Amino acid sequence: MQNIKTTVKGNKLIIEVDLSKDLGVSQKGKAINVAMSGIFANIPGTGLSMNCNIIRKLNTDTLGNPLPVADTESKDTKSKA
């Protein structure tokens, strides 16, 4: 598993992911991979497995909020005036 930490506490599975990580662009190039389990991963201490992918859209910050877009049009207009 990449950037995924699991802990079992009683009957709860706690999944911890560092949202600031960037594992690169997805195969189709539409998103940034933040965390991946890859194939089904065993959950230690249980007979269970999990499959998990955490992604964010391109051009977003670590919480998935859109990044500000540079206003190149207004700069071009000002320089021509």
C-alpha distances in whole Angstrom, upper triangle without the diagonal:
4,7,6,8,10,13,16,19,22,21,19,15,14,11,12,11,13,15,16,13,14,12,15,17,16,17,20,21,21,18,16,12,11,8,6,4,6,9,9,7,10,11,12,16,17,17,15,12,10,9,9,10,12,14,18,21,22,25,23,23,19,21,21,25,27,28,32,33,36,39,41,43,45,45,47,49,50,51,53,55
4,6,8,11,15,18,21,24,24,21,17,16,12,11,9,10,12,13,10,10,8,12,14,14,16,19,19,19,16,13,10,9,6,5,6,8,11,12,11,14,14,16,19,20,21,18,15,13,12,10,10,10,12,15,18,19,22,20,19,16,18,19,23,24,25,29,30,33,36,37,40,42,42,43,46,47,47,50,52
4,7,10,13,17,20,23,23,19,16,14,10,8,6,6,9,10,8,9,9,12,15,15,18,20,20,20,16,13,10,7,5,7,8,11,14,15,13,15,15,16,20,20,22,19,17,14,13,11,10,10,12,14,18,19,21,19,17,14,15,17,20,23,23,27,29,31,35,36,39,41,40,42,45,45,46,48,50
4,7,10,13,16,19,19,16,12,10,7,6,5,8,10,12,11,13,12,15,17,17,19,22,22,21,18,15,12,9,6,7,7,11,13,13,11,12,11,13,16,17,18,16,13,11,11,9,9,9,13,15,19,21,23,21,19,16,16,18,21,24,25,29,31,34,37,39,42,43,43,45,47,48,49,51,53
4,7,10,13,16,17,14,10,8,6,5,7,9,12,14,13,16,15,19,21,21,23,26,25,25,22,19,16,13,10,11,10,13,15,14,11,12,10,11,14,15,17,15,13,12,13,11,13,13,16,19,22,24,26,24,22,18,19,21,24,27,28,31,34,36,40,42,45,46,46,48,50,51,51,54,56
4,7,10,13,13,10,7,6,5,6,9,12,15,18,17,19,18,22,24,23,25,27,28,27,24,21,18,15,12,12,11,14,15,13,10,10,7,8,11,12,14,12,11,10,12,11,14,14,18,20,24,26,28,26,24,21,20,22,26,29,30,34,36,39,42,44,47,48,49,51,53,53,54,57,59
4,6,10,11,8,6,5,7,8,12,15,17,20,20,22,22,25,27,26,29,31,31,30,27,25,22,19,16,16,14,18,18,16,13,12,8,8,9,11,14,13,13,13,15,15,17,17,21,24,27,30,31,29,27,23,23,25,28,31,33,36,39,42,45,47,50,51,51,53,56,56,57,60,61
4,6,7,6,5,6,9,11,15,18,21,23,23,26,25,28,30,29,31,33,34,33,29,28,24,22,19,19,16,20,20,17,14,12,8,8,8,8,12,11,12,13,16,16,19,20,23,26,30,32,34,31,30,26,25,27,30,34,36,39,42,45,48,50,53,54,54,56,58,59,60,63,64
4,6,5,6,7,11,13,17,20,22,25,25,28,28,31,33,32,34,36,36,35,32,30,27,24,21,22,20,23,23,21,18,16,12,11,10,11,15,14,16,16,19,19,22,22,26,28,32,34,36,33,31,28,26,29,32,35,37,40,43,46,49,52,54,55,55,58,60,60,61,64,65
4,6,8,10,14,16,20,23,25,28,29,31,31,34,36,34,37,38,39,38,34,33,30,27,24,24,22,25,25,22,19,17,13,13,11,11,14,14,16,17,21,21,24,25,28,31,34,37,39,36,34,31,29,31,34,38,40,43,46,49,52,54,57,58,58,61,63,63,64,67,68
4,7,10,13,16,20,23,25,28,28,30,30,33,34,33,35,36,37,36,33,32,29,26,23,23,21,24,23,20,18,16,12,13,11,10,13,12,15,15,18,19,22,23,27,29,33,36,37,35,33,30,28,30,33,36,39,42,45,48,51,53,55,57,57,60,61,62,63,66,67
4,6,10,13,16,19,21,25,25,27,27,30,31,30,32,33,34,32,29,28,25,23,20,20,18,22,22,18,17,15,12,13,12,11,14,12,14,14,16,16,19,20,23,26,29,32,34,31,29,26,25,26,29,33,35,38,41,44,47,50,52,53,54,56,58,58,60,62,63
4,6,10,13,17,18,22,21,24,23,26,28,26,28,30,31,29,26,25,22,19,17,16,15,18,18,15,13,12,9,10,11,10,13,10,11,10,13,13,16,16,20,23,26,29,31,28,27,24,22,24,27,30,32,36,39,42,45,47,49,51,51,53,55,56,57,60,61
4,6,10,13,15,18,19,21,21,24,26,25,28,29,29,28,25,23,20,17,15,15,14,18,19,17,14,14,11,12,13,13,16,14,13,12,14,13,15,15,18,21,24,27,29,26,24,20,19,21,24,28,30,33,36,39,42,44,47,48,48,51,53,53,54,57,58
4,7,10,12,15,15,17,17,21,22,21,24,26,26,24,21,19,16,13,11,12,11,15,16,15,13,13,10,12,15,15,17,14,13,11,12,10,12,11,15,17,21,24,25,22,21,17,17,19,22,25,27,30,33,36,39,41,44,45,45,48,50,50,51,54,55
4,7,9,12,12,15,16,19,21,21,24,26,25,24,20,18,15,12,10,12,12,16,18,17,15,15,13,15,17,17,20,17,16,14,14,12,12,11,14,16,20,22,23,21,19,15,15,17,20,23,25,28,31,34,37,39,42,43,43,45,47,48,49,52,53
4,6,9,9,11,12,15,17,17,21,22,22,21,17,14,12,8,7,10,11,14,17,17,15,17,15,17,20,20,22,19,17,14,14,11,10,9,11,13,17,19,20,17,15,12,12,14,17,20,21,25,27,30,34,36,38,40,40,42,44,45,45,48,50
4,5,6,9,11,14,17,18,21,23,21,20,17,14,12,8,8,12,14,17,20,20,18,20,19,20,23,24,26,23,21,18,17,14,13,10,12,13,16,18,18,16,13,9,11,13,16,19,19,23,25,28,31,33,36,37,37,39,42,42,43,46,47
4,5,8,11,13,15,16,19,21,19,18,14,11,10,6,8,12,15,17,21,21,20,22,21,23,26,26,28,25,22,19,18,14,12,9,9,10,13,14,15,12,10,6,7,9,12,15,16,19,22,25,28,30,33,34,34,36,38,39,40,42,44
4,7,10,12,14,16,20,21,19,18,15,11,11,8,10,14,17,19,23,24,22,25,24,25,28,29,31,28,25,22,21,17,15,12,11,11,14,14,14,12,9,5,8,10,13,15,15,18,20,23,26,28,31,32,32,34,37,37,37,40,42
4,6,9,12,14,17,19,17,17,13,10,9,6,8,11,14,16,20,21,20,23,22,24,27,28,29,26,23,20,19,15,13,11,10,11,14,14,15,13,11,8,11,12,15,17,16,20,22,24,28,29,32,34,33,35,38,38,39,41,43
4,6,8,11,14,16,14,14,11,7,6,5,8,11,14,15,19,21,20,23,23,25,29,29,30,27,24,21,19,16,13,10,9,9,12,11,12,12,10,9,12,12,15,16,15,19,20,22,26,27,30,32,31,33,36,37,37,39,42
4,7,9,12,14,12,13,10,7,5,6,7,9,12,12,16,18,18,21,22,24,27,28,28,25,22,19,17,14,11,10,9,11,13,13,15,14,14,12,15,15,18,19,18,22,23,25,29,30,33,35,34,35,38,39,39,42,44
4,7,9,11,9,11,9,6,6,8,10,11,15,14,18,20,21,24,25,27,31,31,31,28,25,22,19,16,13,12,10,11,12,10,13,13,14,13,16,15,18,18,17,21,21,23,27,27,30,32,32,33,36,37,37,39,41
4,7,8,6,7,6,4,6,9,12,12,16,15,18,21,22,25,26,29,32,32,32,29,25,22,19,16,13,12,9,10,10,8,11,13,14,14,16,14,17,16,17,20,20,22,25,26,28,31,30,31,34,36,36,37,40
4,5,5,6,5,6,6,10,11,11,14,13,15,18,20,23,25,27,31,30,30,27,23,20,16,14,11,11,8,10,10,10,13,14,16,16,17,15,18,18,19,22,22,25,28,28,30,33,33,34,36,38,38,40,43
4,5,8,9,9,9,13,14,13,15,13,15,18,20,24,26,29,32,31,31,27,24,21,17,16,13,14,12,13,13,13,16,18,20,19,21,19,22,21,22,25,25,27,30,30,32,35,35,35,38,40,40,41,44
4,6,8,10,11,15,16,15,18,16,18,21,23,27,28,31,35,34,33,29,26,23,19,18,14,15,12,13,12,12,15,17,20,20,21,18,21,20,21,24,23,25,28,28,30,33,33,33,36,38,38,39,42
4,6,8,10,14,16,16,19,17,20,23,24,28,29,32,36,35,34,31,28,24,21,19,15,15,11,11,10,9,12,14,17,17,19,16,18,17,18,20,20,22,25,25,27,30,30,30,33,35,35,36,39
4,7,10,13,15,16,19,18,21,23,25,28,29,32,35,34,34,31,27,24,20,18,14,13,10,9,7,7,10,12,15,16,16,13,15,14,16,18,18,21,23,24,26,28,29,29,32,34,34,36,38
4,6,9,12,13,16,16,19,21,22,26,26,29,33,32,32,28,25,21,18,15,11,10,6,6,5,5,9,10,12,12,13,11,13,13,14,17,18,20,23,24,26,29,29,30,33,34,35,37,39
4,6,9,11,15,15,18,20,21,24,25,27,31,30,31,27,24,21,17,14,11,9,6,5,6,6,9,9,10,10,12,10,13,13,14,17,18,21,24,25,28,30,30,31,34,35,35,37,40
4,6,7,11,11,15,17,17,21,21,24,27,27,27,24,21,17,14,11,8,6,5,7,9,10,13,12,13,11,13,12,15,16,17,21,22,24,28,29,31,33,33,35,37,39,39,41,43
4,7,11,12,16,17,17,20,20,22,25,25,26,23,20,17,14,11,8,5,5,7,10,11,14,12,11,9,10,11,14,16,17,20,22,25,28,30,32,34,34,36,38,39,40,42,44
4,7,9,12,14,13,16,16,18,22,22,22,19,16,13,11,8,6,5,7,10,13,15,17,16,15,12,13,14,17,19,20,24,26,29,32,34,36,38,38,40,42,43,44,46,48
4,5,9,10,10,13,14,17,20,20,20,17,14,11,8,6,5,6,9,12,15,17,20,18,18,16,17,17,20,22,23,27,29,31,35,36,38,40,41,42,45,46,46,48,51
4,6,7,6,10,11,14,17,17,17,14,10,8,6,5,6,9,12,16,19,20,23,22,22,19,20,20,24,26,27,31,32,35,38,40,42,44,44,46,48,49,50,52,54
4,7,7,11,13,16,20,19,18,15,12,10,7,8,8,11,13,17,19,21,24,23,23,21,22,22,25,27,28,32,33,36,39,40,42,45,45,46,48,50,50,52,54
4,6,10,12,15,18,17,16,13,10,8,6,9,10,14,16,20,22,24,27,26,27,24,25,25,28,30,31,35,36,39,42,43,45,48,48,49,51,53,53,55,58
4,7,9,13,15,14,12,10,6,5,5,8,11,14,17,21,24,26,29,28,28,25,25,25,29,31,33,37,38,41,44,45,48,50,50,51,54,55,56,58,60
4,6,9,12,11,11,9,5,5,6,9,12,15,18,22,25,27,30,28,28,25,25,26,29,32,33,37,38,41,45,46,48,50,51,52,55,56,56,58,61
4,6,9,8,7,6,4,6,9,12,15,18,21,25,28,30,33,31,31,27,27,28,32,34,36,40,42,44,48,49,52,54,54,55,58,59,59,62,64
4,6,6,7,6,5,7,10,12,15,17,21,24,28,30,33,31,30,26,26,27,31,34,35,39,41,44,47,49,52,53,54,55,58,59,59,62,64
4,6,8,8,9,11,14,15,19,20,24,27,31,33,35,33,32,28,28,30,34,36,38,42,44,47,50,52,54,56,56,58,60,61,62,64,66
4,7,9,11,13,17,18,22,23,27,30,34,36,39,36,35,31,31,33,36,39,41,44,47,50,53,55,57,59,59,61,63,64,65,67,69
4,5,8,11,15,17,20,23,26,30,33,36,38,36,35,31,31,32,36,39,40,44,46,49,53,55,57,59,59,61,63,64,65,67,69
4,7,11,14,17,21,23,27,30,33,36,39,37,36,33,32,33,37,40,42,45,47,50,53,55,58,59,60,61,64,65,66,68,70
4,7,11,13,17,20,23,27,30,32,35,33,33,30,29,30,33,36,38,42,44,47,50,52,54,56,56,58,60,61,62,64,66
4,7,10,14,17,20,24,27,29,32,30,30,27,27,27,31,33,35,39,41,44,47,49,51,53,53,55,57,58,59,61,63
4,6,10,13,16,20,23,26,29,27,27,24,23,24,27,30,32,35,37,40,43,45,47,49,50,51,53,55,56,57,59
4,7,10,13,17,20,22,26,24,24,22,21,21,25,27,29,33,34,37,40,42,44,46,47,48,50,52,52,54,56
4,7,10,14,17,19,22,20,21,18,18,17,21,23,25,29,31,34,37,39,41,43,43,45,47,48,49,51,53
4,6,10,13,15,18,17,17,15,15,15,18,20,22,26,27,30,33,35,37,39,40,41,43,45,45,47,49
4,7,10,13,16,14,14,11,11,11,15,17,19,23,24,27,30,32,34,36,37,38,41,42,43,45,47
4,7,9,12,11,12,10,10,9,13,14,16,19,21,24,27,29,31,33,33,35,37,38,39,41,43
4,7,9,7,8,8,8,6,9,10,12,16,17,20,23,25,27,29,30,31,33,35,36,38,40
4,6,6,9,10,10,7,9,9,10,14,15,18,21,22,24,26,27,28,30,32,33,35,37
4,6,9,10,12,9,10,9,9,12,13,15,18,20,22,24,24,26,28,29,30,32,34
4,7,10,11,9,8,6,6,9,9,12,15,17,19,21,21,23,25,26,27,29,31
4,7,7,5,5,4,5,9,11,14,17,19,21,23,23,25,27,28,29,31,33
4,5,5,5,6,6,10,12,15,18,21,23,24,24,27,29,29,30,33,34
4,6,7,10,10,13,16,19,22,24,27,28,28,30,33,33,34,37,38
4,6,9,10,14,17,20,23,25,28,29,29,32,33,34,35,38,39
4,6,9,12,15,18,21,23,25,27,27,30,31,32,34,36,37
4,6,9,12,16,18,21,23,24,25,27,28,29,31,33,34
4,6,9,12,15,17,19,20,21,23,25,26,28,30,31
4,6,9,12,15,17,18,19,21,23,24,25,27,29
4,6,9,12,14,15,15,18,20,20,22,24,25
4,6,9,11,12,13,15,17,18,19,21,23
4,6,9,10,10,12,14,14,16,18,20
4,6,6,7,9,11,11,13,15,16
4,6,5,6,9,10,11,13,15
4,5,5,6,9,10,11,13
4,5,5,6,9,10,11
4,5,5,6,9,10
4,5,5,6,9
4,6,5,6
4,5,5
4,6
4
